[in-house]
Amino acid sequence: MLKKFLTVFVSLITLTYSAHAEMKAGGSIAMGLAEGDATVTEGSTTETGSGDDTRPLIQAFLEGQVPNAPVSVGIAFMPLAEIADADGTVTDASVEVRGHVTLYLKAGQEIPQGGEVYVKAGISRGTVKIADLATTSGSSLTDDEDTLLGPTFGIGYEREGANDTFYRVELNHTAYDEVTSNNDGASNTGAGTDNDTGKTLKADVDLTMLMFSFGKKF
């Protein structure tokens, strides 16, 4: 799915550039709310839980207007650090997402009060790292990585500023694929005595962001 979306995206960007259509570039600061449900299986014991974590995030984006269409195509990059830190009585986990890229289409409509209301739809991709998972038999699953995909939807308001600048406020939501991480029961020291039962983590994570953006048209 990502390869097909990327092919269409590159084609639209090439068409936009060759037609000398309007381009926009900018940056965003956001307050991100990560919500997740997780299941940890350790031997014959299964533990479930849910939680959320809120933290500031930053993003950069580039958009191009599709010629003869009220649609823009864009790419956004967010160098995320840790977005979820679940501290429980038995299970503690720290999850990081890095290299978060979103490819999207944006369509808007001017309103009588001024400015433009728009909607966005696309797909996001990021590398997920399970930094640590500590359960009753010790710590494991360190430095385990996976790649996540998920649909992204957003709604926002844009208003022009001076000297070809613009401002935006946007509510954005991404629903990621389920994360699965396994530990084979091996000891962190190689002795084979720390985590003999092994552990499996399954987590379903959503990320909701309230974003404030500033950019320039060229």
C-alpha positions as CSV (number, residue, x, y, z in Angstrom):
1,M,0.0,0.0,0.0
2,L,2.8,2.4,0.9
3,K,4.6,1.8,-2.4
4,K,1.5,2.5,-4.4
5,F,0.8,5.7,-2.4
6,L,4.4,6.8,-2.8
7,T,4.2,6.2,-6.6
8,V,1.1,8.4,-6.9
9,F,2.7,11.0,-4.6
10,V,5.9,11.3,-6.6
11,S,3.9,11.6,-9.8
12,L,1.8,14.4,-8.4
13,I,4.8,16.3,-7.1
14,T,6.5,16.0,-10.4
15,L,3.4,17.2,-12.2
16,T,3.1,20.1,-9.7
17,Y,6.7,21.1,-10.1
18,S,6.7,21.0,-13.9
19,A,3.6,23.1,-14.0
20,H,5.1,25.8,-11.8
21,A,2.2,25.5,-9.4
22,E,2.1,27.1,-6.0
23,M,4.2,25.4,-3.4
24,K,4.1,25.8,0.4
25,A,6.6,24.9,3.0
26,G,6.4,25.3,6.8
27,G,6.8,23.9,10.3
28,S,4.4,22.8,13.0
29,I,4.5,22.5,16.8
30,A,2.0,20.1,18.3
31,M,0.7,18.7,21.5
32,G,0.5,15.0,20.9
33,L,-1.7,12.5,22.7
34,A,-0.7,8.9,22.3
35,E,-3.3,6.3,23.4
36,G,-2.7,2.6,23.5
37,D,-3.9,-0.8,24.6
38,A,-1.4,-3.5,25.3
39,T,-1.2,-7.2,26.1
40,V,2.0,-8.8,27.6
41,T,2.2,-12.5,27.6
42,E,4.9,-14.1,29.9
43,G,4.8,-17.9,29.9
44,S,1.2,-18.8,30.9
45,T,0.5,-15.3,32.3
46,T,-1.2,-12.7,30.2
47,E,-1.4,-9.1,31.4
48,T,-3.5,-6.4,29.7
49,G,-3.6,-2.6,30.1
50,S,-4.2,0.7,28.5
51,G,-2.9,4.2,29.0
52,D,-2.1,7.5,27.4
53,D,0.8,10.0,27.2
54,T,0.9,13.6,26.2
55,R,4.0,15.5,25.0
56,P,5.1,18.3,22.6
57,L,6.1,17.3,19.0
58,I,7.5,19.2,16.0
59,Q,7.0,18.7,12.3
60,A,8.1,20.1,8.9
61,F,6.1,19.9,5.7
62,L,6.1,20.6,2.0
63,E,3.0,20.9,-0.2
64,G,2.3,21.5,-3.9
65,Q,-1.0,22.5,-5.5
66,V,-2.2,20.0,-8.1
67,P,-2.7,21.9,-11.5
68,N,-6.4,22.5,-12.3
69,A,-7.6,20.9,-9.2
70,P,-8.6,22.2,-5.7
71,V,-6.3,19.7,-4.1
72,S,-2.7,19.8,-2.8
73,V,-0.3,16.9,-2.3
74,G,2.1,17.0,0.7
75,I,4.8,15.3,2.7
76,A,5.4,15.9,6.4
77,F,8.4,14.7,8.5
78,M,8.3,14.4,12.3
79,P,11.6,13.4,14.1
80,L,9.7,11.9,17.0
81,A,11.4,10.8,20.2
82,E,9.6,8.9,22.9
83,I,5.8,9.1,22.6
84,A,4.6,6.6,25.1
85,D,6.0,5.7,28.6
86,A,3.7,3.3,30.4
87,D,4.6,2.9,34.1
88,G,2.6,0.1,35.8
89,T,2.9,-1.9,39.0
90,V,4.1,-5.0,37.1
91,T,4.8,-4.0,33.5
92,D,6.8,-0.9,32.5
93,A,7.3,-0.1,28.8
94,S,8.9,2.7,26.9
95,V,8.1,3.1,23.2
96,E,9.8,5.4,20.7
97,V,8.8,6.3,17.1
98,R,11.4,7.8,14.8
99,G,11.5,8.9,11.2
100,H,7.7,9.6,11.1
101,V,6.8,10.4,7.5
102,T,3.2,11.3,6.4
103,L,2.1,11.5,2.7
104,Y,-1.2,13.2,2.3
105,L,-3.8,14.9,0.1
106,K,-5.3,18.2,1.2
107,A,-8.5,19.8,0.0
108,G,-9.9,23.1,1.2
109,Q,-12.8,25.6,0.8
110,E,-12.7,29.4,1.5
111,I,-15.3,30.6,4.0
112,P,-17.1,34.0,4.2
113,Q,-15.3,34.9,7.4
114,G,-12.0,34.7,5.7
115,G,-9.4,32.0,5.4
116,E,-9.9,28.4,4.4
117,V,-11.2,25.3,6.0
118,Y,-9.5,22.1,4.8
119,V,-9.4,18.3,5.3
120,K,-6.5,16.0,4.9
121,A,-6.1,12.2,4.3
122,G,-3.0,10.1,3.9
123,I,-0.8,7.5,5.3
124,S,1.9,7.6,7.9
125,R,5.0,5.5,8.4
126,G,7.5,5.3,11.3
127,T,10.1,3.1,12.9
128,V,9.1,1.9,16.3
129,K,11.6,1.0,18.9
130,I,10.7,-0.9,22.1
131,A,13.3,0.7,24.3
132,D,12.5,-1.4,27.4
133,L,9.9,-3.8,28.7
134,A,10.2,-4.7,32.4
135,T,7.9,-7.4,33.8
136,T,8.0,-9.7,36.8
137,S,11.0,-11.8,35.6
138,G,13.1,-8.8,34.7
139,S,13.9,-6.5,31.8
140,S,13.9,-7.6,28.1
141,L,12.8,-6.6,24.6
142,T,15.3,-3.8,24.6
143,D,16.2,-2.2,21.2
144,D,13.6,-4.2,19.3
145,E,12.4,-2.3,16.2
146,D,9.5,-2.6,13.8
147,T,7.9,-0.4,11.1
148,L,4.4,0.9,11.5
149,L,1.9,2.1,8.9
150,G,-1.4,3.9,9.6
151,P,-4.0,6.1,8.0
152,T,-4.0,9.8,8.9
153,F,-6.9,12.2,8.9
154,G,-7.0,15.8,9.7
155,I,-9.2,18.9,9.7
156,G,-7.9,22.5,10.0
157,Y,-8.1,26.2,9.3
158,E,-5.6,28.2,7.3
159,R,-5.3,32.0,7.0
160,E,-2.9,34.1,4.9
161,G,-0.4,36.4,6.5
162,A,1.9,39.2,5.1
163,N,4.6,38.5,2.5
164,D,3.1,35.2,1.3
165,T,3.1,33.6,4.7
166,F,0.3,31.6,6.2
167,Y,-0.9,30.2,9.5
168,R,-2.8,27.0,10.4
169,V,-4.4,25.2,13.3
170,E,-5.2,21.6,12.7
171,L,-6.5,18.5,14.6
172,N,-4.8,15.4,13.2
173,H,-5.3,11.7,14.0
174,T,-3.2,8.6,13.1
175,A,-4.3,5.0,13.8
176,Y,-1.2,2.8,13.6
177,D,-0.9,-0.9,12.9
178,E,-0.6,-3.2,15.9
179,V,3.0,-3.5,17.3
180,T,4.2,-7.0,18.1
181,S,7.5,-7.7,19.8
182,N,8.9,-11.0,21.1
183,N,11.6,-12.1,23.4
184,D,13.0,-15.7,23.2
185,G,13.7,-16.0,26.9
186,A,17.5,-15.5,26.5
187,S,19.3,-13.7,29.3
188,N,20.6,-10.2,28.6
189,T,24.0,-11.4,29.9
190,G,23.9,-14.5,27.7
191,A,23.6,-16.9,30.7
192,G,20.1,-17.9,29.8
193,T,18.8,-17.5,33.4
194,D,17.0,-14.1,33.5
195,N,14.0,-14.5,31.3
196,D,13.5,-18.2,30.7
197,T,9.7,-17.9,30.1
198,G,10.1,-15.3,27.3
199,K,7.7,-12.3,26.7
200,T,5.4,-11.2,23.9
201,L,4.2,-7.6,23.6
202,K,1.2,-6.6,21.5
203,A,0.2,-2.9,21.4
204,D,-2.3,-0.9,19.5
205,V,-1.3,2.8,19.4
206,D,-3.2,5.9,18.2
207,L,-1.7,9.4,18.0
208,T,-3.8,12.5,18.1
209,M,-2.2,15.9,17.6
210,L,-3.3,19.5,17.9
211,M,-1.0,21.4,15.6
212,F,-0.1,25.0,15.1
213,S,1.7,25.8,11.8
214,F,3.5,28.6,10.1
215,G,4.8,28.6,6.6
216,K,5.5,30.5,3.3
217,K,4.2,30.2,-0.2
218,F,6.6,30.3,-3.2
